[in-house]
Amino acid sequence: MKAIVLKSFGGPESFELCDVPKPVPQAGQVLVRVHATSINPLDYQVRRGDYPDLVPLPAITGHDVSGVVEAVGAGVTAYAPGDEVWYTPQIFEGQGSYAEYHVAAESIVGRKPAALSHLEAASLSLVGGTAWEALVARAGLRVGESILIHGGAGGVGHVAIQLAKATGARVLTTVREANFAFAREMGADVVIDYEKEDYIDAVLRATDGRGVDVVFDTIGGDALSRSPDALAQLGRVVSIVDIAQPQNLIQAWGKNAAYHFVFTRQNRGKLDELSALVAQGRLRPHVGAVYALADVPAAHARLESRNNGVRGKIAIEVAPA
């Protein structure tokens, strides 16, 4: 089978399109013909060498799968050949999704939402699971609360806006002015141009000085240390970004704030919850660009570019549906 193989840590040129053996499903596993995958910040972090001890080289990386079951291993009862499925491969455990075939444990695989194409499903599995765990499982976002989502036009951000609205929350988000219409289309109630205005001033103005109940950090930088200034009392901050260096969180103490750090875990339950929202018409990923499997290096380079012009996700078409 064809696969994109990471031969060394570094830039996008570190990838190579190779012929590798097709995997064989073992007991409790399904073999999936991959129709689509997508690109995430985690992917380029792995590629450049942020987790060298966890990714032995050469490696097939990638963290989203949407495809069709080709074969099943002994003991598999939930799926049969021909079933359309989607999932996030176990992160740092075995082969990733930049390949024509992938094997996965039956327990982490879900049935692909019928309303989504393979490109759309592959653009939702990791970011959707991450946003669900951050907002629902960790922050406990409730009806009537307010949330500030940093980076609302991004892969995780645009899904988080939709999840927050489905929860019944009031959504504020930071985006460039060029993405105002897109953020509002996703469901944002208040859009803030972070290039032209301090987001803390904008949040306090939009909440009559109270602040928001939850801040969701998808961008890093000084978001952790500054976010308490935008929080209401007993607010919560949830971050999915690695902390590059220690930050002073003394402002959080005065707000009785809670901090949650999320590295998403794989399970079928989150996929089923997301599928239900898709079926209800309350959630849909936005595919901002599509590349072929051989063009994964170019897709990586584009996602890493600060002004890449992409809203939502960059998807990879592995096999036409």
One Martini backbone bead per residue (centre of mass of N, CA, C, O) as a GRO file, in nm:
protein
  321
    1MET     BB    1   0.102   0.032   0.011
    2LYS     BB    2   0.041   0.361   0.050
    3ALA     BB    3   0.267   0.599   0.220
    4ILE     BB    4   0.348   0.836   0.462
    5VAL     BB    5   0.686   0.881   0.558
    6LEU     BB    6   0.881   0.939   0.845
    7LYS     BB    7   1.234   0.967   0.844
    8SER     BB    8   1.256   1.258   0.984
    9PHE     BB    9   1.304   1.526   1.167
   10GLY     BB   10   1.117   1.826   1.053
   11GLY     BB   11   1.015   1.916   0.774
   12PRO     BB   12   0.808   1.839   0.511
   13GLU     BB   13   1.058   1.689   0.365
   14SER     BB   14   1.052   1.430   0.566
   15PHE     BB   15   0.868   1.312   0.369
   16GLU     BB   16   0.756   0.988   0.215
   17LEU     BB   17   0.654   0.810  -0.055
   18CYS     BB   18   0.547   0.470   0.005
   19ASP     BB   19   0.594   0.123   0.012
   20VAL     BB   20   0.392  -0.083   0.223
   21PRO     BB   21   0.266  -0.296   0.424
   22LYS     BB   22  -0.023  -0.443   0.479
   23PRO     BB   23  -0.225  -0.467   0.723
   24VAL     BB   24  -0.327  -0.695   0.992
   25PRO     BB   25  -0.581  -0.811   1.164
   26GLN     BB   26  -0.641  -0.864   1.485
   27ALA     BB   27  -0.765  -0.922   1.762
   28GLY     BB   28  -1.008  -0.666   1.786
   29GLN     BB   29  -0.977  -0.575   1.482
   30VAL     BB   30  -0.972  -0.333   1.213
   31LEU     BB   31  -0.976  -0.297   0.862
   32VAL     BB   32  -0.910   0.011   0.683
   33ARG     BB   33  -1.015   0.195   0.417
   34VAL     BB   34  -0.884   0.491   0.337
   35HIS     BB   35  -1.041   0.795   0.232
   36ALA     BB   36  -0.968   0.990   0.487
   37THR     BB   37  -0.794   1.274   0.613
   38SER     BB   38  -0.600   1.501   0.829
   39ILE     BB   39  -0.483   1.815   0.957
   40ASN     BB   40  -0.280   1.886   1.249
   41PRO     BB   41  -0.087   2.029   1.477
   42LEU     BB   42   0.014   1.759   1.589
   43ASP     BB   43   0.148   1.665   1.326
   44TYR     BB   44   0.377   1.888   1.314
   45GLN     BB   45   0.492   1.830   1.592
   46VAL     BB   46   0.584   1.546   1.532
   47ARG     BB   47   0.758   1.605   1.275
   48ARG     BB   48   0.963   1.818   1.424
   49GLY     BB   49   1.015   1.673   1.733
   50ASP     BB   50   0.839   1.703   2.012
   51TYR     BB   51   0.817   1.351   2.033
   52PRO     BB   52   1.073   1.146   2.012
   53ASP     BB   53   1.007   0.915   2.237
   54LEU     BB   54   0.707   0.844   2.089
   55VAL     BB   55   0.849   0.841   1.779
   56PRO     BB   56   0.953   0.603   1.597
   57LEU     BB   57   1.182   0.556   1.343
   58PRO     BB   58   0.997   0.509   1.113
   59ALA     BB   59   0.677   0.685   1.034
   60ILE     BB   60   0.323   0.676   1.059
   61THR     BB   61   0.111   0.934   1.055
   62GLY     BB   62  -0.179   1.052   1.193
   63HIS     BB   63  -0.538   1.146   1.333
   64ASP     BB   64  -0.742   1.047   1.089
   65VAL     BB   65  -1.048   0.850   1.009
   66SER     BB   66  -1.211   0.766   0.693
   67GLY     BB   67  -1.401   0.463   0.606
   68VAL     BB   68  -1.372   0.110   0.514
   69VAL     BB   69  -1.430  -0.199   0.590
   70GLU     BB   70  -1.233  -0.489   0.499
   71ALA     BB   71  -1.161  -0.626   0.787
   72VAL     BB   72  -1.164  -0.874   1.055
   73GLY     BB   73  -1.103  -0.987   1.356
   74ALA     BB   74  -1.112  -1.168   1.611
   75GLY     BB   75  -1.417  -1.088   1.793
   76VAL     BB   76  -1.564  -0.911   1.599
   77THR     BB   77  -1.910  -0.752   1.616
   78ALA     BB   78  -1.970  -0.440   1.522
   79TYR     BB   79  -1.821  -0.521   1.244
   80ALA     BB   80  -1.814  -0.514   0.879
   81PRO     BB   81  -1.770  -0.545   0.573
   82GLY     BB   82  -1.860  -0.209   0.444
   83ASP     BB   83  -1.835  -0.030   0.675
   84GLU     BB   84  -1.870   0.292   0.789
   85VAL     BB   85  -1.596   0.478   0.936
   86TRP     BB   86  -1.464   0.646   1.241
   87TYR     BB   87  -1.147   0.794   1.373
   88THR     BB   88  -0.888   0.795   1.622
   89PRO     BB   89  -0.596   0.714   1.659
   90GLN     BB   90  -0.368   0.606   1.862
   91ILE     BB   91  -0.169   0.804   2.030
   92PHE     BB   92   0.152   0.682   2.016
   93GLU     BB   93   0.014   0.398   1.886
   94GLY     BB   94   0.132   0.341   1.612
   95GLN     BB   95  -0.019   0.376   1.331
   96GLY     BB   96  -0.125   0.603   1.112
   97SER     BB   97  -0.330   0.781   0.848
   98TYR     BB   98  -0.099   0.803   0.610
   99ALA     BB   99  -0.288   0.576   0.444
  100GLU     BB  100  -0.470   0.322   0.279
  101TYR     BB  101  -0.434   0.169   0.559
  102HIS     BB  102  -0.596   0.064   0.879
  103VAL     BB  103  -0.558  -0.025   1.220
  104ALA     BB  104  -0.809  -0.098   1.484
  105ALA     BB  105  -0.974  -0.085   1.756
  106GLU     BB  106  -1.301  -0.142   1.806
  107SER     BB  107  -1.339   0.062   2.060
  108ILE     BB  108  -1.262   0.341   1.868
  109VAL     BB  109  -1.493   0.286   1.671
  110GLY     BB  110  -1.716   0.446   1.442
  111ARG     BB  111  -1.996   0.544   1.285
  112LYS     BB  112  -2.046   0.713   1.023
  113PRO     BB  113  -2.193   0.983   0.939
  114ALA     BB  114  -2.425   1.004   0.689
  115ALA     BB  115  -2.406   1.332   0.644
  116LEU     BB  116  -2.105   1.266   0.585
  117SER     BB  117  -1.828   1.279   0.444
  118HIS     BB  118  -1.514   1.170   0.453
  119LEU     BB  119  -1.384   1.450   0.468
  120GLU     BB  120  -1.557   1.547   0.707
  121ALA     BB  121  -1.506   1.323   0.914
  122ALA     BB  122  -1.188   1.360   0.912
  123SER     BB  123  -1.241   1.671   1.022
  124LEU     BB  124  -1.374   1.569   1.323
  125SER     BB  125  -1.260   1.353   1.513
  126LEU     BB  126  -1.037   1.506   1.674
  127VAL     BB  127  -1.163   1.792   1.718
  128GLY     BB  128  -1.429   1.691   1.835
  129GLY     BB  129  -1.315   1.529   2.074
  130THR     BB  130  -1.165   1.766   2.200
  131ALA     BB  131  -1.404   1.963   2.239
  132TRP     BB  132  -1.578   1.775   2.407
  133GLU     BB  133  -1.382   1.730   2.641
  134ALA     BB  134  -1.341   2.029   2.714
  135LEU     BB  135  -1.650   2.133   2.745
  136VAL     BB  136  -1.801   1.885   2.878
  137ALA     BB  137  -1.605   1.708   3.061
  138ARG     BB  138  -1.438   1.956   3.193
  139ALA     BB  139  -1.601   2.237   3.200
  140GLY     BB  140  -1.917   2.203   3.207
  141LEU     BB  141  -2.099   2.329   3.007
  142ARG     BB  142  -2.388   2.544   3.028
  143VAL     BB  143  -2.680   2.664   3.027
  144GLY     BB  144  -2.631   3.022   3.001
  145GLU     BB  145  -2.352   3.040   2.947
  146SER     BB  146  -2.017   3.159   2.889
  147ILE     BB  147  -1.778   3.181   2.603
  148LEU     BB  148  -1.429   3.183   2.518
  149ILE     BB  149  -1.292   3.142   2.187
  150HIS     BB  150  -0.992   3.074   2.071
  151GLY     BB  151  -0.989   3.045   1.743
  152GLY     BB  152  -1.279   3.017   1.563
  153ALA     BB  153  -1.149   2.937   1.258
  154GLY     BB  154  -1.045   2.677   1.335
  155GLY     BB  155  -1.056   2.348   1.374
  156VAL     BB  156  -1.152   2.354   1.675
  157GLY     BB  157  -1.306   2.627   1.700
  158HIS     BB  158  -1.551   2.578   1.497
  159VAL     BB  159  -1.657   2.338   1.669
  160ALA     BB  160  -1.683   2.472   1.948
  161ILE     BB  161  -1.902   2.668   1.875
  162GLN     BB  162  -2.119   2.452   1.810
  163LEU     BB  163  -2.116   2.307   2.084
  164ALA     BB  164  -2.188   2.551   2.260
  165LYS     BB  165  -2.461   2.608   2.124
  166ALA     BB  166  -2.581   2.323   2.181
  167THR     BB  167  -2.569   2.380   2.498
  168GLY     BB  168  -2.659   2.705   2.542
  169ALA     BB  169  -2.445   2.913   2.485
  170ARG     BB  170  -2.252   3.197   2.491
  171VAL     BB  171  -2.053   3.319   2.213
  172LEU     BB  172  -1.710   3.400   2.211
  173THR     BB  173  -1.464   3.523   1.963
  174THR     BB  174  -1.145   3.496   1.806
  175VAL     BB  175  -1.068   3.689   1.508
  176ARG     BB  176  -1.043   3.788   1.212
  177GLU     BB  177  -1.215   4.000   1.018
  178ALA     BB  178  -1.232   3.797   0.770
  179ASN     BB  179  -1.392   3.581   0.990
  180PHE     BB  180  -1.667   3.683   1.089
  181ALA     BB  181  -1.879   3.536   0.911
  182PHE     BB  182  -1.789   3.250   0.981
  183ALA     BB  183  -1.834   3.261   1.289
  184ARG     BB  184  -2.135   3.326   1.269
  185GLU     BB  185  -2.213   3.072   1.109
  186MET     BB  186  -2.126   2.881   1.353
  187GLY     BB  187  -2.260   3.082   1.617
  188ALA     BB  188  -2.152   3.341   1.698
  189ASP     BB  189  -2.227   3.630   1.897
  190VAL     BB  190  -1.918   3.725   1.940
  191VAL     BB  191  -1.675   3.919   1.766
  192ILE     BB  192  -1.306   3.938   1.776
  193ASP     BB  193  -1.045   4.151   1.689
  194TYR     BB  194  -0.722   4.078   1.789
  195GLU     BB  195  -0.566   4.299   1.604
  196LYS     BB  196  -0.754   4.567   1.720
  197GLU     BB  197  -0.824   4.423   2.008
  198ASP     BB  198  -0.865   4.366   2.327
  199TYR     BB  199  -1.024   4.090   2.448
  200ILE     BB  200  -1.085   4.180   2.736
  201ASP     BB  201  -1.239   4.437   2.675
  202ALA     BB  202  -1.456   4.299   2.497
  203VAL     BB  203  -1.568   4.105   2.710
  204LEU     BB  204  -1.649   4.311   2.928
  205ARG     BB  205  -1.843   4.466   2.745
  206ALA     BB  206  -2.029   4.208   2.664
  207THR     BB  207  -2.065   4.146   3.007
  208ASP     BB  208  -2.076   4.395   3.197
  209GLY     BB  209  -1.793   4.304   3.361
  210ARG     BB  210  -1.806   3.990   3.440
  211GLY     BB  211  -1.754   3.775   3.233
  212VAL     BB  212  -1.670   3.452   3.171
  213ASP     BB  213  -1.703   3.109   3.244
  214VAL     BB  214  -1.531   3.034   2.977
  215VAL     BB  215  -1.206   2.934   2.852
  216PHE     BB  216  -1.076   2.852   2.522
  217ASP     BB  217  -0.756   2.722   2.442
  218THR     BB  218  -0.596   2.711   2.097
  219ILE     BB  219  -0.308   2.909   2.091
  220GLY     BB  220  -0.159   3.017   2.334
  221GLY     BB  221   0.082   3.175   2.486
  222ASP     BB  222  -0.085   3.418   2.704
  223ALA     BB  223  -0.368   3.291   2.765
  224LEU     BB  224  -0.340   3.179   3.055
  225SER     BB  225  -0.256   3.452   3.205
  226ARG     BB  226  -0.502   3.640   3.079
  227SER     BB  227  -0.785   3.498   3.109
  228PRO     BB  228  -0.878   3.580   3.402
  229ASP     BB  229  -0.960   3.877   3.306
  230ALA     BB  230  -1.223   3.728   3.147
  231LEU     BB  231  -1.339   3.619   3.411
  232ALA     BB  232  -1.545   3.491   3.616
  233GLN     BB  233  -1.642   3.378   3.888
  234LEU     BB  234  -1.563   3.045   3.882
  235GLY     BB  235  -1.403   2.994   3.646
  236ARG     BB  236  -1.288   2.837   3.331
  237VAL     BB  237  -0.992   2.679   3.197
  238VAL     BB  238  -0.918   2.552   2.865
  239SER     BB  239  -0.641   2.352   2.736
  240ILE     BB  240  -0.457   2.227   2.419
  241VAL     BB  241  -0.176   2.355   2.497
  242ASP     BB  242   0.136   2.367   2.523
  243ILE     BB  243   0.377   2.449   2.769
  244ALA     BB  244   0.672   2.610   2.703
  245GLN     BB  245   0.639   2.793   2.968
  246PRO     BB  246   0.615   2.938   3.243
  247GLN     BB  247   0.326   3.073   3.423
  248ASN     BB  248   0.150   3.337   3.564
  249LEU     BB  249  -0.156   3.258   3.772
  250ILE     BB  250  -0.252   3.471   3.995
  251GLN     BB  251  -0.526   3.574   3.874
  252ALA     BB  252  -0.685   3.307   3.929
  253TRP     BB  253  -0.714   3.327   4.235
  254GLY     BB  254  -0.915   3.579   4.242
  255LYS     BB  255  -1.138   3.385   4.068
  256ASN     BB  256  -1.151   3.087   4.138
  257ALA     BB  257  -1.006   2.920   3.927
  258ALA     BB  258  -1.010   2.668   3.673
  259TYR     BB  259  -0.783   2.420   3.537
  260HIS     BB  260  -0.760   2.262   3.206
  261PHE     BB  261  -0.587   1.982   3.056
  262VAL     BB  262  -0.594   1.861   2.711
  263PHE     BB  263  -0.561   1.515   2.604
  264THR     BB  264  -0.701   1.327   2.400
  265ARG     BB  265  -0.928   1.055   2.404
  266GLN     BB  266  -1.014   0.737   2.297
  267ASN     BB  267  -1.364   0.690   2.193
  268ARG     BB  268  -1.687   0.607   2.099
  269GLY     BB  269  -1.869   0.801   2.263
  270LYS     BB  270  -1.789   1.072   2.131
  271LEU     BB  271  -1.870   0.997   1.844
  272ASP     BB  272  -2.173   0.952   1.907
  273GLU     BB  273  -2.231   1.241   2.001
  274LEU     BB  274  -2.149   1.378   1.737
  275SER     BB  275  -2.344   1.224   1.551
  276ALA     BB  276  -2.603   1.336   1.677
  277LEU     BB  277  -2.550   1.633   1.601
  278VAL     BB  278  -2.536   1.590   1.302
  279ALA     BB  279  -2.826   1.467   1.268
  280GLN     BB  280  -2.953   1.749   1.391
  281GLY     BB  281  -2.786   1.998   1.255
  282ARG     BB  282  -2.550   2.115   1.485
  283LEU     BB  283  -2.306   1.974   1.314
  284ARG     BB  284  -2.024   2.094   1.099
  285PRO     BB  285  -1.762   2.064   0.918
  286HIS     BB  286  -1.496   2.257   0.772
  287VAL     BB  287  -1.362   2.246   0.446
  288GLY     BB  288  -1.089   2.444   0.326
  289ALA     BB  289  -0.905   2.194   0.217
  290VAL     BB  290  -0.762   1.978  -0.050
  291TYR     BB  291  -0.557   1.683  -0.056
  292ALA     BB  292  -0.335   1.461  -0.142
  293LEU     BB  293  -0.138   1.222  -0.020
  294ALA     BB  294   0.126   1.323  -0.172
  295ASP     BB  295   0.056   1.633  -0.037
  296VAL     BB  296   0.121   1.649   0.268
  297PRO     BB  297   0.359   1.848   0.281
  298ALA     BB  298   0.193   2.094   0.176
  299ALA     BB  299  -0.021   2.086   0.401
  300HIS     BB  300   0.171   2.141   0.631
  301ALA     BB  301   0.284   2.411   0.533
  302ARG     BB  302   0.011   2.558   0.538
  303LEU     BB  303  -0.070   2.523   0.838
  304GLU     BB  304   0.194   2.664   0.952
  305SER     BB  305   0.099   2.907   0.826
  306ARG     BB  306  -0.032   3.186   0.950
  307ASN     BB  307  -0.143   3.285   0.647
  308ASN     BB  308  -0.335   3.034   0.498
  309GLY     BB  309  -0.659   3.076   0.436
  310VAL     BB  310  -0.788   2.872   0.647
  311ARG     BB  311  -1.097   2.729   0.719
  312GLY     BB  312  -1.072   2.501   0.940
  313LYS     BB  313  -0.989   2.226   0.741
  314ILE     BB  314  -0.740   1.997   0.628
  315ALA     BB  315  -0.778   1.763   0.377
  316ILE     BB  316  -0.733   1.406   0.283
  317GLU     BB  317  -0.735   1.228  -0.015
  318VAL     BB  318  -0.696   0.885  -0.057
  319ALA     BB  319  -0.993   0.776  -0.148
  320PRO     BB  320  -1.240   0.769  -0.343
  321ALA     BB  321  -1.590   0.727  -0.287
   0.00000   0.00000   0.00000
